[in-house]
Amino acid sequence: MEVKVEGAKAQGTYQAPGGPPNDIRGTIDGLKWTFTYTESSAEGEGSFTLAKDGLSFAGEWREKGTEQWQPWAGRRPAAEARDFSGVWQTTFGLMRLMQKDDAVTGCYSYSGQSEISGKVKDGVLQYTYTETTGDKGGGEFKLGEDGATFAGTWKTTDGQQGGASEGTRVKPIAGRTWLVVLEAHWESSLQQPEYSYGDMLRQFFTRVPGVAVRHRYFDGKEDFAKWCAELPYLNEPAVFYVSSHGTQAGITVGKEVLSGEFIGSQLRHAPEVKLVHLGACLTMSGSTPGTLRKASGLNAPVSGFTKIADWAGSAVIDFSYLDLVLSRKMPPAEAVRQIQKSVSFAGENEIPGCAIKPAGLKIVE
């Protein structure tokens, strides 16, 4: 696809390999482009939302006369050569860098989740770092001409240690989507049999081509943070699902409350998380989703329940909702609307004669 932007208008062409060019044009409002397209035997409409880094877009389209929306996403082919954004295999383990204009932030896996930040000038990143051990220092990375490697040097703040460093860009796997399920243990005594919501999700969604499922347990903030520390190094779009009890104040596990601010802070270096679903009662009825999104700094929507959800009812809702997102590639907000239409107890209002109480499925974007 090639596009030219003039003011609030954009137009261009797109084509399949070997195929004729097709016309696409429309208007831009902020980061959203609402367009119409014309092909030799069809025409339709859609919209794209540009990522904040300007390197990719996600959206949807539908042919004229149809109701069903289809996903449409894209990434600039020259994006790798322009900046440091992405996942790198480096001298000090996996590293996630996020660049906006000339500012870079990120983390790397050496000694836990160490922090890195700096600024780019003429393809060279001047950075400082702080490791979980308390060690601090700085250095520089020079981006290779192909955008696929960097090389540089580092030294500690006191200058006592230092050396060379290098990195190789980790390529995303085309067509892969992650479903990461973090689940609290439900059992509180030996008298209770073991059961797991995440096991059901794993077995159900493993069948979907291209979906990689990871299911892990957490027993408190420390466990939760440990697993979240690996999210930045997922190089493809991810759905992050948290399964536990909940209140308006956030996710509950044992005597601990994982607030929206805490959960969001664990996601601040994980730009590939495209949806956070809180599989817990009441968490969408307060400020949790808003504080989660603010603390993460991401543009990912947050979904979940405003009411005390029935176990079986929430299973029907969640499996259907996630299937629309993961199998049919439906945007989360549209998937929520579809479930609210299809499942009577997914909404806010009680249905006369319905044995299952309303769950209040909600999404915040």
ROTI-339968 format. One record per residue (C-alpha): y negated, z negated, x negated; residue in one letter. Coordinates in steps of 0.2 Angstrom, whole numbers, padded with zeros to 4 digits, always signed. Example, Ala and Ser with C-alpha at 12.3 -4.5 7.8 and 13.67 -1.06 7.14 Angstrom:
2
+0022-0039-0062a/+0005-0036-0068s/
END
This chain:
365
+0000+0000+0000m/-0018+0004-0006e/-0032-0003+0003v/-0051-0001+0001k/-0063-0015+0008v/-0081-0012+0013e/-0090-0027+0020g/-0079-0034+0035a/-0069-0017+0036k/-0053-0012+0027a/-0043+0004+0027q/-0030+0012+0017g/-0012+0019+0017t/+0005+0013+0015y/+0022+0022+0013q/+0040+0020+0009a/+0047+0028-0007p/+0047+0047-0005g/+0039+0046+0013g/+0022+0052+0019p/+0007+0040+0018p/+0003+0031+0034n/-0014+0025+0040d/-0019+0007+0042i/-0036+0000+0046r/-0045-0015+0053g/-0058-0029+0051t/-0058-0044+0040i/-0063-0062+0045d/-0061-0074+0030g/-0044-0072+0023l/-0037-0063+0039k/-0036-0044+0041w/-0033-0039+0059t/-0027-0021+0059f/-0019-0006+0068t/-0007+0007+0060y/-0002+0024+0063t/+0014+0033+0058e/+0020+0050+0062s/+0030+0044+0077s/+0023+0027+0081a/+0008+0016+0081e/+0005-0003+0082g/-0005-0018+0077e/-0004-0033+0066g/-0013-0045+0055s/-0012-0051+0037f/-0017-0068+0029t/-0022-0067+0011l/-0016-0081+0000a/-0030-0092-0008k/-0026-0085-0025d/-0028-0067-0019g/-0011-0062-0026l/-0001-0060-0010s/-0002-0059+0009f/+0009-0064+0024a/+0008-0058+0042g/+0016-0049+0056e/+0016-0032+0066w/+0022-0025+0082r/+0024-0007+0088e/+0013-0002+0103k/+0021-0006+0120g/+0033-0020+0112t/+0031-0039+0113e/+0042-0044+0098q/+0032-0048+0082w/+0040-0044+0065q/+0036-0051+0048p/+0026-0041+0035w/+0022-0048+0018a/+0016-0041+0001g/+0012-0045-0017r/+0001-0037-0029r/+0012-0027-0042p/+0000-0031-0056a/-0002-0049-0052a/+0008-0055-0066e/-0003-0047-0079a/-0019-0055-0072r/-0016-0074-0073d/-0005-0088-0077f/+0001-0092-0059s/+0020-0094-0057g/+0035-0103-0064v/+0038-0102-0083w/+0053-0107-0094q/+0044-0115-0109t/+0047-0125-0124t/+0045-0141-0114f/+0055-0136-0099g/+0051-0128-0083l/+0032-0126-0079m/+0023-0122-0063r/+0005-0116-0065l/-0007-0112-0052m/-0023-0102-0056q/-0039-0100-0045k/-0053-0090-0053d/-0053-0097-0071d/-0046-0115-0066a/-0028-0119-0069v/-0018-0134-0063t/+0001-0137-0063g/+0015-0148-0070c/+0030-0146-0081y/+0047-0155-0081s/+0047-0163-0098y/+0048-0182-0096s/+0048-0181-0077g/+0033-0172-0069q/+0020-0171-0082s/+0002-0164-0077e/-0007-0150-0085i/-0025-0142-0081s/-0037-0132-0090g/-0048-0116-0089k/-0045-0098-0094v/-0056-0087-0104k/-0051-0069-0110d/-0033-0072-0106g/-0032-0089-0116v/-0029-0105-0107l/-0037-0120-0115q/-0028-0135-0107y/-0025-0154-0107t/-0009-0163-0103y/-0004-0180-0097t/+0015-0185-0098e/+0023-0198-0087t/+0026-0208-0103t/+0007-0210-0105g/+0006-0197-0119d/-0009-0186-0119k/-0015-0171-0128g/-0021-0153-0127g/-0019-0135-0133g/-0020-0117-0128e/-0008-0103-0121f/-0012-0085-0124k/-0005-0073-0111l/+0005-0058-0117g/-0001-0041-0113e/+0013-0038-0100d/+0009-0055-0092g/+0027-0060-0094a/+0025-0072-0109t/+0013-0083-0117f/+0012-0092-0134a/+0001-0106-0141g/+0000-0122-0149t/-0002-0141-0144w/-0007-0157-0151k/-0008-0175-0146t/-0025-0183-0142t/-0024-0193-0159d/-0019-0177-0168g/-0003-0186-0175q/+0009-0174-0167q/+0008-0155-0163g/+0016-0138-0165g/+0020-0121-0157a/+0024-0118-0139s/+0029-0103-0129e/+0034-0098-0111g/+0043-0084-0102t/+0039-0080-0084r/+0053-0084-0072v/+0055-0069-0060k/+0057-0073-0041p/+0073-0068-0033i/+0069-0055-0020a/+0074-0059-0002g/+0078-0078-0006r/+0071-0092+0005t/+0075-0110+0002w/+0079-0124+0015l/+0077-0140+0007v/+0083-0155+0017v/+0079-0173+0011l/+0088-0185+0022e/+0087-0204+0023a/+0104-0213+0026h/+0105-0218+0044w/+0119-0231+0042e/+0113-0249+0040s/+0130-0258+0039s/+0148-0255+0036l/+0152-0256+0054q/+0143-0240+0057q/+0152-0223+0054p/+0144-0211+0042e/+0135-0197+0050y/+0122-0184+0043s/+0110-0172+0051y/+0107-0163+0035g/+0126-0159+0033d/+0125-0150+0050m/+0110-0140+0044l/+0118-0136+0028r/+0134-0129+0035q/+0124-0119+0049f/+0111-0111+0038f/+0122-0107+0023t/+0129-0093+0033r/+0112-0084+0033v/+0110-0071+0020p/+0097-0075+0007g/+0095-0093+0013v/+0098-0106-0001a/+0101-0123+0006v/+0099-0139-0004r/+0103-0156+0005h/+0099-0173-0004r/+0097-0191+0002y/+0083-0203-0002f/+0082-0222+0001d/+0064-0225-0002g/+0048-0218-0010k/+0056-0217-0028e/+0070-0206-0022d/+0059-0196-0012f/+0047-0193-0026a/+0061-0189-0038k/+0068-0174-0027w/+0050-0168-0023c/+0047-0167-0042a/+0058-0152-0042e/+0050-0142-0028l/+0036-0134-0039p/+0050-0125-0049y/+0057-0116-0033l/+0051-0098-0036n/+0053-0092-0018e/+0047-0097-0001p/+0054-0114+0005a/+0055-0123+0021v/+0054-0142+0017f/+0063-0153+0030y/+0062-0172+0030v/+0076-0181+0041s/+0073-0199+0045s/+0066-0211+0057h/+0047-0210+0060g/+0032-0218+0068t/+0014-0212+0070q/+0011-0219+0053a/+0024-0208+0045g/+0042-0207+0039i/+0051-0223+0039t/+0066-0228+0028v/+0072-0246+0027g/+0056-0256+0026k/+0045-0242+0018e/+0033-0230+0027v/+0031-0213+0019l/+0013-0209+0025s/+0006-0191+0027g/-0004-0194+0011e/+0011-0199+0001f/+0022-0185+0007i/+0007-0173+0004g/+0004-0179-0014s/+0022-0175-0018q/+0019-0157-0013l/+0003-0153-0022r/+0011-0143-0036h/+0023-0134-0024a/+0014-0118-0018p/+0030-0110-0012e/+0033-0123+0002v/+0028-0113+0017k/+0033-0125+0031l/+0035-0144+0032v/+0045-0150+0046h/+0046-0168+0050l/+0063-0171+0058g/+0058-0188+0065a/+0051-0196+0080c/+0032-0199+0084l/+0026-0192+0067t/+0016-0178+0075m/+0007-0190+0087s/-0005-0198+0074g/-0015-0192+0059s/+0001-0189+0048t/+0001-0170+0049p/-0017-0169+0045g/-0017-0181+0030t/-0001-0173+0024l/-0009-0156+0023r/-0025-0163+0015k/-0016-0172+0002a/-0005-0157-0003s/-0019-0145-0004g/-0007-0132+0003l/-0010-0120+0017n/+0008-0124+0024a/+0009-0128+0043p/+0017-0145+0047v/+0028-0147+0063s/+0038-0161+0071g/+0039-0172+0086f/+0026-0182+0095t/+0038-0192+0106k/+0054-0201+0103i/+0066-0187+0101a/+0084-0187+0109d/+0097-0185+0095w/+0106-0170+0104a/+0090-0163+0111g/+0081-0163+0094s/+0097-0154+0086a/+0095-0140+0099v/+0077-0139+0096i/+0078-0139+0077d/+0092-0128+0075f/+0084-0115+0086s/+0067-0117+0078y/+0073-0115+0060l/+0084-0101+0065d/+0069-0091+0071l/+0060-0095+0055v/+0074-0092+0043l/+0085-0079+0051s/+0073-0069+0061r/+0058-0072+0049k/+0047-0077+0063m/+0030-0086+0058p/+0032-0104+0062p/+0018-0105+0075a/+0026-0091+0085e/+0043-0099+0083a/+0036-0115+0090v/+0029-0106+0105r/+0046-0097+0108q/+0055-0114+0108i/+0043-0121+0120q/+0046-0107+0131k/+0065-0107+0129s/+0070-0125+0128v/+0063-0135+0143s/+0063-0152+0134f/+0054-0146+0119a/+0037-0148+0127g/+0026-0164+0131e/+0030-0165+0149n/+0046-0173+0157e/+0056-0160+0168i/+0062-0167+0184p/+0081-0168+0185g/+0082-0165+0166c/+0094-0178+0157a/+0085-0176+0140i/+0068-0183+0138k/+0054-0172+0131p/+0052-0171+0112a/+0035-0165+0111g/+0038-0151+0097l/+0021-0148+0089k/+0014-0138+0074i/-0002-0141+0065v/-0009-0126+0054e/
END
